[in-house]
Amino acid sequence: MQKTEMSFFRDKRILITGHTGFKGSWLSRILIDAGAKVTGVSLAPPTSPSIFSICRLENQMDSVIGDVRDFELLKEVFERVQPQIVIHLAAQPIVRESYKNPRETYETNVMGTVNILECARQFSCVRSFLNVTTDKVYENKEWEWGYREEDVLDGFDPYSNSKSCSELVTHSYIRSFFADSDTAVSTARAGNVIGGGDFASDRIIPDCYRSAVIKQPVTVRNPYSIRPYQHVLEPLFLYLTIVKKQWEDPSIRGYYNVGPDDCDCVDTGTLTTLFCKSWGRGMQWENKSDGGPHEAGFLKLDCSRVKRVFGWKPTWHIEKAVAKSVEWYQLYNMLITHMAEPKELADKMNACMREQIRSFLTDGEEQ
C-alpha cells in the first residue's frame, strides 16, 4: 500500500475486534495515525506484558473491553459507533491452548464470527468487512506445494478447525445475505506473523525473547517444521488494501491467502538462528521436543491470487522481518532494565512502532 493511499482511512469509522492482541495493537497504531475513528472490542490484553498496555493504546482510541461471544454487547457497539469498516481479528489463536480448551476455542472462533457477521447484516452502515482467519484452515497434506484458496478447508486441531468453520460461516453469510448488498465481505488467510510486541506463550519469537533476557538457550520444539513466517506489517497492510479496494469495487471481494514468497518460508530452526544472530551476545538455541500435541510439519500458501488482484508483493524478506522484531524487543528490554516511567516507555515504544511503519511503507514504494 502506498503512503498516499492511507488518506482513504481518515475519518472512517472502523471497528476492530481483538484490538488488544498483538496484531490488533499494531493495526490500531496504524489506523490511529492515519486519522481513522477507531473503535475496538476485545477481551482485556491476553498477555502480561502486552503491547497494547505498554503503548497505552486504550487512551488513543475507543476501547471496549468485552467478549465477541456477547451478541448484545456487539449490537450496542454497532448502534453507537455505526462502523463503516469492520476487521474481525478476535480469536483464541493458540494451537496448544485449543487442545486444553476446545469448547471455548470453538465458541470464540465460530460463534464470535457469527455474532459479528450478524451485526454487519443488521446494520447497513457497514460497507467493507474482513474476517481474518489463518493459513491452518486447509486440510494439511504435508506436501511441498502452497495451498490455494480452492483447496479443502479442514483444519486438524481445534484451533485450526474452528477457523475452518469460521470461513464456512462467512461463506454462508456472503451467499445468503451479502451477495446483492452494499456490504463487501472477504476473508484473509494469513501465515504465521512475527514482530516486536508479541508476548504470547507457545510462539517461537516470544520464546526467543524470553530466553534472551535470561541468557538461556532457546528451546525449539519442532525445528524442522516449515511455516510461512512474515512480519506483522505484511498482512496488516494487505488487510487494509483489501478493505479499501472492496469498498471501491465490491466485485473483488473474495477469499485471499496472505503469506511470504517461497524463499521466505523457512523452518523454525532457521528462524531461531536468524533471531540469535540478530540479538547477538552469543545467543543459541537447542532442539528439545516436549512430546506435545500434533502440529503440522510443512505448511506453505500459494498467494498468486492476491498478487494478481491487488498487484501486491511482500516488502520485507525474513531476515529483515526478524531484525525489525529484535529491534523492538531490544529497545523495550533496555527501557524496562533502566526502569523507564510508564509514559516514557509508551512514548518511545510508540515512536519505534511509527518508525517501523514508516520504514515499511517507504521500502514498499521503493520496490
Backbone hydrogen bonds, N-H to C=O, Kabsch-Sander energy under -0.5 kcal/mol:
donor,donor_aa,acceptor,acceptor_aa,energy
5,E,2,Q,-0.8
6,M,2,Q,-0.6
6,M,3,K,-1.3
7,S,4,T,-1.2
8,F,5,E,-1.8
9,F,6,M,-1.5
10,R,7,S,-1.3
11,D,35,G,-2.7
12,K,9,F,-1.9
14,I,12,K,-0.8
14,I,37,K,-2.4
15,L,85,I,-2.9
16,I,14,I,-0.5
16,I,39,T,-2.7
17,T,87,I,-2.1
18,G,41,V,-2.6
19,H,16,I,-0.5
21,G,18,G,-1.3
25,S,21,G,-2.2
26,W,22,F,-1.7
27,L,23,K,-2.6
28,S,24,G,-2.4
29,R,25,S,-2.3
30,I,26,W,-2.2
31,L,27,L,-2.4
32,I,28,S,-2.8
33,D,29,R,-2.0
34,A,30,I,-1.1
35,G,32,I,-1.4
36,A,31,L,-2.3
37,K,12,K,-2.8
38,V,36,A,-1.0
39,T,14,I,-2.8
40,G,62,D,-2.7
41,V,16,I,-2.1
42,S,64,V,-2.0
51,I,197,G,-0.7
54,I,50,S,-2.8
55,C,51,I,-2.1
56,R,53,S,-1.1
57,L,52,F,-2.1
59,N,56,R,-1.4
60,Q,57,L,-1.9
62,D,38,V,-2.4
63,S,61,M,-1.1
64,V,40,G,-3.0
64,V,62,D,-0.6
65,I,63,S,-0.6
66,G,42,S,-2.4
66,G,64,V,-0.8
70,D,67,D,-2.3
71,F,69,R,-1.1
74,L,70,D,-2.0
75,K,71,F,-2.3
76,E,72,E,-2.0
77,V,73,L,-2.2
78,F,74,L,-2.6
79,E,75,K,-2.6
80,R,76,E,-2.1
81,V,77,V,-3.1
82,Q,78,F,-2.3
84,Q,13,R,-2.6
85,I,13,R,-1.9
86,V,128,S,-2.3
87,I,15,L,-2.7
88,H,86,V,-0.5
88,H,130,L,-3.0
89,L,17,T,-1.2
89,L,87,I,-0.9
95,V,93,P,-0.5
98,S,94,I,-1.6
99,Y,95,V,-1.1
99,Y,96,R,-0.5
100,K,96,R,-1.2
101,N,97,E,-2.6
105,T,101,N,-1.9
106,Y,102,P,-2.6
107,E,103,R,-2.7
108,T,104,E,-2.5
109,N,105,T,-2.7
110,V,106,Y,-2.5
111,M,106,Y,-1.0
112,G,107,E,-1.0
114,V,110,V,-2.3
115,N,111,M,-2.7
116,I,112,G,-2.1
117,L,113,T,-2.4
118,E,114,V,-2.5
119,C,115,N,-1.9
120,A,116,I,-1.9
121,R,117,L,-2.2
122,Q,118,E,-2.0
123,F,119,C,-1.9
124,S,122,Q,-0.6
126,V,123,F,-1.5
127,R,84,Q,-2.9
128,S,84,Q,-1.8
129,F,184,A,-2.8
130,L,86,V,-2.5
131,N,186,S,-2.5
132,V,88,H,-2.1
132,V,130,L,-0.6
133,T,131,N,-0.6
133,T,188,A,-2.9
135,D,190,A,-2.0
137,V,134,T,-1.1
138,Y,135,D,-0.9
139,E,152,V,-2.4
140,N,138,Y,-0.7
141,K,139,E,-0.6
147,Y,300,K,-2.6
151,D,148,R,-2.0
154,D,137,V,-1.4
154,D,152,V,-0.7
161,N,157,D,-3.2
162,S,158,P,-2.3
163,K,159,Y,-1.8
164,S,160,S,-1.8
165,C,161,N,-2.4
166,S,162,S,-1.9
167,E,163,K,-2.0
168,L,164,S,-2.1
169,V,165,C,-2.7
170,T,166,S,-2.1
171,H,167,E,-2.7
172,S,168,L,-2.3
173,Y,169,V,-2.3
174,I,170,T,-2.5
175,R,171,H,-2.3
176,S,172,S,-2.9
177,F,173,Y,-2.7
178,F,173,Y,-1.5
178,F,174,I,-0.6
179,A,174,I,-1.3
181,S,178,F,-1.2
184,A,127,R,-2.5
184,A,182,D,-0.6
186,S,129,F,-2.1
187,T,254,G,-2.0
188,A,131,N,-2.2
189,R,256,Y,-3.2
190,A,188,A,-0.9
191,G,258,V,-2.2
194,I,230,Q,-2.3
198,D,195,G,-1.0
199,F,197,G,-0.6
203,R,200,A,-0.6
207,D,203,R,-2.1
208,C,204,I,-2.4
209,Y,205,I,-2.5
210,R,206,P,-2.6
211,S,207,D,-2.1
212,A,208,C,-2.4
213,V,209,Y,-2.1
214,I,210,R,-1.0
215,K,212,A,-0.9
216,Q,211,S,-2.4
218,V,284,Q,-2.2
220,V,218,V,-0.7
220,V,286,E,-2.8
221,R,219,T,-0.6
225,S,222,N,-1.6
226,I,297,G,-2.2
227,R,266,V,-1.9
229,Y,227,R,-1.9
230,Q,192,N,-1.9
232,V,194,I,-2.7
234,E,231,H,-1.8
236,L,232,V,-1.7
237,F,233,L,-2.1
238,L,234,E,-1.4
239,Y,235,P,-3.0
240,L,236,L,-2.1
241,T,237,F,-1.8
242,I,238,L,-2.6
243,V,239,Y,-2.6
244,K,240,L,-2.0
245,K,241,T,-2.9
246,Q,242,I,-2.6
247,W,243,V,-1.0
248,E,244,K,-1.9
249,D,245,K,-2.4
252,I,249,D,-2.0
253,R,250,P,-1.6
256,Y,187,T,-2.4
258,V,189,R,-2.5
264,D,261,D,-1.9
265,C,262,D,-1.6
266,V,227,R,-0.6
266,V,264,D,-1.2
268,T,225,S,-1.7
269,G,223,P,-2.8
271,L,267,D,-2.1
272,T,268,T,-2.4
273,T,269,G,-2.2
274,L,270,T,-2.3
275,F,271,L,-2.0
276,C,272,T,-2.7
277,K,273,T,-2.5
278,S,274,L,-2.2
279,W,275,F,-2.9
280,G,276,C,-2.4
283,M,280,G,-1.4
286,E,218,V,-3.3
288,K,220,V,-2.2
288,K,286,E,-0.6
299,L,226,I,-1.4
302,D,147,Y,-2.8
303,C,301,L,-0.7
307,K,303,C,-1.7
308,R,304,S,-2.2
309,V,305,R,-2.9
310,F,306,V,-1.9
311,G,307,K,-1.4
312,W,306,V,-0.9
321,A,317,H,-2.4
322,V,318,I,-2.4
323,A,319,E,-2.2
324,K,320,K,-2.7
325,S,321,A,-1.6
326,V,322,V,-2.7
327,E,323,A,-2.3
328,W,324,K,-1.7
329,Y,325,S,-2.2
330,Q,326,V,-3.0
331,L,327,E,-1.8
332,Y,328,W,-2.4
333,N,329,Y,-2.9
334,M,330,Q,-2.3
335,L,331,L,-2.3
336,I,332,Y,-2.5
337,T,333,N,-2.1
338,H,334,M,-1.6
339,M,336,I,-1.2
340,A,335,L,-2.4
345,L,341,E,-2.9
346,A,342,P,-2.7
347,D,343,K,-2.8
348,K,344,E,-2.5
349,M,345,L,-2.4
350,N,346,A,-2.6
351,A,347,D,-2.0
352,C,348,K,-1.9
353,M,349,M,-2.2
354,R,350,N,-2.7
355,E,351,A,-2.3
356,Q,352,C,-2.2
357,I,353,M,-2.5
358,R,354,R,-2.6
359,S,355,E,-2.6
360,F,356,Q,-2.4
361,L,357,I,-2.4
362,T,358,R,-2.4
363,D,359,S,-2.7
364,G,360,F,-2.2
365,E,361,L,-1.8
366,E,362,T,-1.4
367,Q,363,D,-0.6
367,Q,364,G,-0.7
